[in-house]
Amino acid sequence: MSLGYWLIQVAYLVASILFIIGLKRMSSPKGARQGFYAAGAGMLLAVVVTFFLPEVGGGINLALILIAIAFGGVIAWVSGRLVPMTAMPQMVALYNGMGGGAAGAIAAHELILGTHGPSQTVLAVVGALIGAISFSGSLVAFAKLQGWFTALRFPAQNIVNFLALLVVSLFAALAIIYGGSGVLLVFFLLVLALGVLVTVPVGGADMPVMISLYNAMTGLAVAFEGYVLGNPAMIIAGMIVGAAGSLLTFLMARAMNRSLGNILFSGFGETAIGGDIEGSLKPINANDAGAMLAFAQRVLIVPGYGMAVAQAQHKLWELVKLLREHGVDVRFAIHPVAGRMPGHMNVLLAEAGVPYDIIGDLDEINEEFSNTDVAVVIGANDVVNPAARTQKSSPIYGMPILNADKAENVIVMKRGKGRGFAGIENELFYRDNTRMLYGDAQQSVAALIQAVKAML
C-alpha cells in the first residue's frame, strides 16, 4: 500500500484519539470547552483527510460534496446563533436525527451498489435499521419538544409496534438475501414508520431519555456503516457515541427508577393524575420572599425547565452573588433529568457564569436540604414531588427526587397553577412550609433582587 494510504490511516487514528480526549474532557463542566475544541478538531481532521481518498474522486462528486458541506454549514451556523437556549433540546434532537438519517442514506447507497460481502451487507442493513429509526424517532421527539403535539396512544399500540417490528425484520432479511431497489424502498419506508410508531406514545417527561437513546442508536449506526466503508474514524467515533449514549440512557432511566422498557412502552408522562391533596396553595409576594432569603444562613436552589423558558439564569446568578456577598451560603441542586435534555440545567447555569463548585447533583447534595433554611424551586416540578416517596399509585413512585420538602422553608417560583410535564399534582406545593411566588421567573427573580437589596 502507498505512503498516502498510511498517512490517511494515521490521520484517522489521530482524529479518533481527539474524539476520545474530547469526550473525556466533556465529562466535567470544567473541561467541557476544551473537550469541545478537541473533538471539533478531530472531526475537521477526519473530514479534510477524507477528501484525499481515491474513491472520493473529483469533478461532479467533489463539487456536490463541497456544496453540501457549505449548505449544511450555513444552516448550522445560522440556527446555532439564532436558536434560544430554551429550544436547545429540540435542536439536539433534530441534529441527532440528521446523523441517523445520514447513516441510513450511506447504507442505502452501499446496498444499492451491492458490491459488499455477506458480513458487510448484514451490518449495512442493521445500520440502516438503527439509523432510520433514530432519524424518524428524533424528528417526532423534536416535534413533541416543540409543542406541536403530545403523546398519541391507541388500543393495542404495543402489539401493533411488535407486529411492525416483525414485518421490518422480514424485509431486512429480504434485503440481505435478495436485495433489489424495490425491497430496499419498502424496507426503509417501514423502518421510518416504525421509528414514528415507537416514539409517538412516549410521554413528554421521558423525552430526555429518548433523546439519549436515539443518540446512542445514531452512534451505533455510524459505527456499522464505518465497517461497511472500511473507515476506522467512523467506526471509532460511532462506537464512542454509541457507548456513551447507551450508558447515559441507562443512568437517566435509573435516576427515574424505571426500566428502559417501562419508558418505551408504558406511556408515562401524559396522563394527568389528580387526587386529593391535603393543604392549600399559599402565595407569597416578592418582598416577603426576599426577606426570607436575606436573613437565611443556607439556601439551596433547584432549577428546572421554567428557568429555561423564562431565561432567568442570568438574573438568578445575580441574586446568588448578592446573597453570597452578604454571607449567605447558596448552592444549586441539580436533578439528573431536570429540563428537556441531559445536562440541560448545567448548560444554562454555565452560560450564566455560575461556578462549578457551587453546583451539586442529587447524590452529593440531597442530604443538605434538612439543614437548609430556604429551598428555592424555580420552574421545577416532578423532580421535587414527595409523591415519588409516598404514593405507590403515582407514576413517579420510586423515582429519586431532590428533598426540597425537608428544608425549613420552600419558595416555589411558578408561572401559574398548572401541573408539571408529567401531568401530576405536586404535593410539595401544598405543604405547610411551602410558599408560591407566581409569575414569570425572570421578573420574579428581579423583584427578589430588589427586595433583598432593601433588606441588606
ChimeraX attribute file (.defattr): number of C-alpha atoms within 10 A of each C-alpha:
attribute: neighborCount
match mode: 1-to-1
recipient: residues
	/A:1	5
	/A:2	6
	/A:3	8
	/A:4	11
	/A:5	13
	/A:6	11
	/A:7	12
	/A:8	18
	/A:9	17
	/A:10	12
	/A:11	19
	/A:12	24
	/A:13	17
	/A:14	16
	/A:15	27
	/A:16	24
	/A:17	18
	/A:18	23
	/A:19	26
	/A:20	20
	/A:21	17
	/A:22	23
	/A:23	21
	/A:24	14
	/A:25	20
	/A:26	18
	/A:27	11
	/A:28	12
	/A:29	16
	/A:30	14
	/A:31	14
	/A:32	16
	/A:33	13
	/A:34	16
	/A:35	23
	/A:36	18
	/A:37	15
	/A:38	22
	/A:39	24
	/A:40	16
	/A:41	16
	/A:42	25
	/A:43	19
	/A:44	13
	/A:45	17
	/A:46	21
	/A:47	14
	/A:48	12
	/A:49	16
	/A:50	17
	/A:51	15
	/A:52	13
	/A:53	12
	/A:54	9
	/A:55	9
	/A:56	12
	/A:57	11
	/A:58	12
	/A:59	8
	/A:60	9
	/A:61	12
	/A:62	13
	/A:63	11
	/A:64	12
	/A:65	14
	/A:66	12
	/A:67	12
	/A:68	12
	/A:69	12
	/A:70	12
	/A:71	11
	/A:72	11
	/A:73	12
	/A:74	12
	/A:75	12
	/A:76	13
	/A:77	10
	/A:78	10
	/A:79	12
	/A:80	13
	/A:81	9
	/A:82	9
	/A:83	12
	/A:84	13
	/A:85	17
	/A:86	19
	/A:87	15
	/A:88	18
	/A:89	22
	/A:90	24
	/A:91	19
	/A:92	18
	/A:93	28
	/A:94	21
	/A:95	18
	/A:96	24
	/A:97	29
	/A:98	20
	/A:99	22
	/A:100	31
	/A:101	25
	/A:102	20
	/A:103	29
	/A:104	29
	/A:105	18
	/A:106	19
	/A:107	29
	/A:108	20
	/A:109	11
	/A:110	19
	/A:111	24
	/A:112	13
	/A:113	12
	/A:114	13
	/A:115	10
	/A:116	14
	/A:117	9
	/A:118	11
	/A:119	11
	/A:120	21
	/A:121	22
	/A:122	20
	/A:123	20
	/A:124	30
	/A:125	27
	/A:126	21
	/A:127	30
	/A:128	30
	/A:129	27
	/A:130	27
	/A:131	36
	/A:132	33
	/A:133	30
	/A:134	36
	/A:135	31
	/A:136	26
	/A:137	28
	/A:138	32
	/A:139	22
	/A:140	25
	/A:141	30
	/A:142	23
	/A:143	17
	/A:144	20
	/A:145	22
	/A:146	14
	/A:147	11
	/A:148	9
	/A:149	13
	/A:150	19
	/A:151	17
	/A:152	14
	/A:153	14
	/A:154	8
	/A:155	7
	/A:156	9
	/A:157	15
	/A:158	17
	/A:159	10
	/A:160	15
	/A:161	18
	/A:162	14
	/A:163	13
	/A:164	18
	/A:165	17
	/A:166	12
	/A:167	16
	/A:168	22
	/A:169	17
	/A:170	12
	/A:171	23
	/A:172	25
	/A:173	15
	/A:174	15
	/A:175	23
	/A:176	22
	/A:177	12
	/A:178	12
	/A:179	18
	/A:180	15
	/A:181	14
	/A:182	9
	/A:183	15
	/A:184	21
	/A:185	14
	/A:186	14
	/A:187	24
	/A:188	22
	/A:189	12
	/A:190	22
	/A:191	28
	/A:192	21
	/A:193	18
	/A:194	24
	/A:195	24
	/A:196	21
	/A:197	22
	/A:198	22
	/A:199	25
	/A:200	21
	/A:201	23
	/A:202	26
	/A:203	26
	/A:204	24
	/A:205	22
	/A:206	23
	/A:207	26
	/A:208	25
	/A:209	25
	/A:210	26
	/A:211	28
	/A:212	25
	/A:213	21
	/A:214	29
	/A:215	31
	/A:216	27
	/A:217	31
	/A:218	33
	/A:219	31
	/A:220	30
	/A:221	34
	/A:222	33
	/A:223	27
	/A:224	28
	/A:225	30
	/A:226	26
	/A:227	18
	/A:228	23
	/A:229	17
	/A:230	12
	/A:231	16
	/A:232	17
	/A:233	27
	/A:234	23
	/A:235	22
	/A:236	24
	/A:237	25
	/A:238	23
	/A:239	22
	/A:240	20
	/A:241	22
	/A:242	24
	/A:243	17
	/A:244	16
	/A:245	23
	/A:246	20
	/A:247	15
	/A:248	18
	/A:249	23
	/A:250	17
	/A:251	15
	/A:252	21
	/A:253	23
	/A:254	15
	/A:255	17
	/A:256	23
	/A:257	15
	/A:258	16
	/A:259	12
	/A:260	17
	/A:261	9
	/A:262	12
	/A:263	21
	/A:264	19
	/A:265	16
	/A:266	14
	/A:267	20
	/A:268	21
	/A:269	23
	/A:270	20
	/A:271	14
	/A:272	15
	/A:273	13
	/A:274	12
	/A:275	9
	/A:276	7
	/A:277	13
	/A:278	9
	/A:279	12
	/A:280	13
	/A:281	15
	/A:282	14
	/A:283	14
	/A:284	16
	/A:285	15
	/A:286	19
	/A:287	17
	/A:288	14
	/A:289	22
	/A:290	21
	/A:291	17
	/A:292	19
	/A:293	28
	/A:294	24
	/A:295	17
	/A:296	18
	/A:297	18
	/A:298	21
	/A:299	28
	/A:300	27
	/A:301	22
	/A:302	25
	/A:303	28
	/A:304	23
	/A:305	20
	/A:306	23
	/A:307	26
	/A:308	25
	/A:309	17
	/A:310	15
	/A:311	19
	/A:312	25
	/A:313	25
	/A:314	19
	/A:315	19
	/A:316	25
	/A:317	17
	/A:318	17
	/A:319	22
	/A:320	21
	/A:321	14
	/A:322	17
	/A:323	24
	/A:324	16
	/A:325	10
	/A:326	12
	/A:327	13
	/A:328	18
	/A:329	16
	/A:330	22
	/A:331	21
	/A:332	22
	/A:333	27
	/A:334	26
	/A:335	26
	/A:336	25
	/A:337	25
	/A:338	23
	/A:339	27
	/A:340	25
	/A:341	22
	/A:342	21
	/A:343	16
	/A:344	22
	/A:345	25
	/A:346	23
	/A:347	14
	/A:348	20
	/A:349	21
	/A:350	16
	/A:351	12
	/A:352	17
	/A:353	13
	/A:354	21
	/A:355	13
	/A:356	14
	/A:357	9
	/A:358	12
	/A:359	19
	/A:360	17
	/A:361	14
	/A:362	16
	/A:363	14
	/A:364	11
	/A:365	17
	/A:366	19
	/A:367	14
	/A:368	16
	/A:369	22
	/A:370	14
	/A:371	14
	/A:372	21
	/A:373	19
	/A:374	27
	/A:375	29
	/A:376	24
	/A:377	24
	/A:378	27
	/A:379	24
	/A:380	23
	/A:381	27
	/A:382	26
	/A:383	25
	/A:384	21
	/A:385	26
	/A:386	23
	/A:387	22
	/A:388	23
	/A:389	14
	/A:390	11
	/A:391	12
	/A:392	11
	/A:393	10
	/A:394	16
	/A:395	19
	/A:396	24
	/A:397	19
	/A:398	17
	/A:399	20
	/A:400	21
	/A:401	24
	/A:402	23
	/A:403	21
	/A:404	30
	/A:405	21
	/A:406	21
	/A:407	21
	/A:408	15
	/A:409	22
	/A:410	28
	/A:411	23
	/A:412	24
	/A:413	26
	/A:414	21
	/A:415	17
	/A:416	11
	/A:417	11
	/A:418	11
	/A:419	15
	/A:420	21
	/A:421	20
	/A:422	20
	/A:423	21
	/A:424	23
	/A:425	23
	/A:426	21
	/A:427	21
	/A:428	25
	/A:429	26
	/A:430	17
	/A:431	18
	/A:432	15
	/A:433	16
	/A:434	25
	/A:435	23
	/A:436	22
	/A:437	24
	/A:438	17
	/A:439	13
	/A:440	19
	/A:441	25
	/A:442	22
	/A:443	13
	/A:444	21
	/A:445	25
	/A:446	16
	/A:447	18
	/A:448	24
	/A:449	24
	/A:450	14
	/A:451	20
	/A:452	22
	/A:453	15
	/A:454	12
	/A:455	14
	/A:456	11
